[in-house]
Structures are given as structure tokens and as C-alpha cells.
Amino acid sequence: MFFVATDLDGTLLTSDRLVTERAKSALTKVRSSGGVVVLVTARPLRDVTEIGQEVGANFLVCSGGAVLYDPVRGELVRATTLGSRRATSLISLLRQTFPGIRLGVDHLARCDLDPGFHVGAPGVADRHATEPLRQVAEPAVKLIAQSDEMPVDRLARAISALVGAACSVAVPCSYFVDVLPAGVHKAVGLGELHECHGRVLPSIAFGDMPSDLPMLRWADVSVATANAHPAVLEACDHVTAHHDADGVAVYLESLISTGG
């Protein structure tokens, strides 16, 4: 029996953003043996509920840790947000500091994007504005940022140096940077879930990008897919197969076949 926390894109999902039958089978075996399956992702809840149903996840940790959802009960457990004033001031600061930066504002129900913002794959409720975003009228789960001048790792470091402890900054993919409420990261909520629902279970976390590092460091055992970012490969206890070669399933199958 295991407490399994896995990232989605670049980890559990293939490049076509699908969960294979092999992966579903491995996660089903985890649950049927009394284990717990938690999907942990930078994606918003609206883009994860269907995947959660596919794999029968016990819990969903979304928006980089800002949103915790119980799909069994159909309940939003917690949502940590940036207030509208805070989000608006951050947008102003980022635009002043990084000319040409493109921004997005992710709410629970939708994501508002600057013209030309590239998210990698269209979301359920993404919508592009006709001009750069300036004002945020309601609380936001997070901001997302991208620049043609800087790769995401460098942009994240620059934003982190700018905002300090006022926000959390993470790199969830190669397209953009997440700017989250202070103290929010992918390990948020996992300790709580583990304590309440799997405290006697060894925890295993799977990931591929720097935003996964907090949960990988939290887990008893950390596993990177072969395609992972160099920082993740260096930090993890184990490296499994590429995400297009069912790396998560390969590792879980080896544990299940040997009894852990």
C-alpha cells in the first residue's frame, strides 16, 4: 500500500496529454490495495476533474497547490487566492520591470490571458483579452507570466528576486512561470492528506519540472521521469522511464510485483 502523489504533464500524461490504460491499471492497483492516489498539478481544477475521474483519484491538488479538491465528495476543500488588489499591483510591477512580458490571471472558473499568450495547450476556459491585462476585479488563484526575452528558469529567478517572500514563484512547464500566493507550492496539502488518509503508508511522489521539487522533497521516495528537468533528475531518489514510455506505471508495477 502506498500514498502516491503524481504530477500530470510530463509525468503521468503522455505528450498527447492522455493517461494510458497501463497507467490507469497501475493506479487502480494502488487504490485497490488500500493505497491513496493524489494528482498534483499546475493545471486549474477545471482542467483536471475529468482526468481525476479517469484514474479514480482520491484527491486533486491543483493550480500549483493553491486548490485542494475532494472528487469523491465533490467538494472544494480549500482555495488560496491572491486578492484582486494584490494581483493588480503585481501585474503593474511585472509590466514595469519586464517590458514585453505577457501575463495571465487564473481564476477558479477561467483564465484571462494577454493577447498572444501561449499556454502550450488550450484550457477549458482560457480566453484571450484584446489588450494587455491591467486590472483584476476578483481574487485570482495565480498569475502566469512568459517572456520572449528570457527562458522560464531565468524569468522565474528574476520574478522571485523582485517579489521576495510576498509570493511563491514556480516553473511548471517550459511555456510560463507561475506566481502564486505566498507559501503556496505543490507540497501544500499533501502532508495534511497523508496525515488524515494515509499516515501509515509510505509516500511516493513523481514529477518532472522544478515546480514539483517541494512535493518530491516532501515524499519518502521521490521519482523523476527520464524526461525531467536537470534539477529534478538531480534531486530525486530514483529515475523511471520517459513519460511517453509509462514511467509512472513502470515504477509502480515494479513496487507492486515485489510487494514494495
Buried (B, 14 or more C-beta within 10 A) or exposed (E): BBBBBBBBBBBBBBEEEEBBEBBBBBBEBBBEEEBBBBBBBBBBBBBBBEBBEEBBBBBBBBBBBBBBBBBEEEEBBBBBBBEBEBBBBBBEBBBEEBEEBBBBBBBBEBBBBBEEBEBEEEBBBBEBBEEBBEEBEEBBBBBBBBBEEBEBBEBBBBBBEBBEEEBBBBBBBEBBBBBBBEEBBBBBBBEEBBEEEBEEBBBBBBBBBBBBBBBBEBBEBBBBBBBBBEBBBEBBEEBBBBBBBBBBBBBBBEBBEEEE
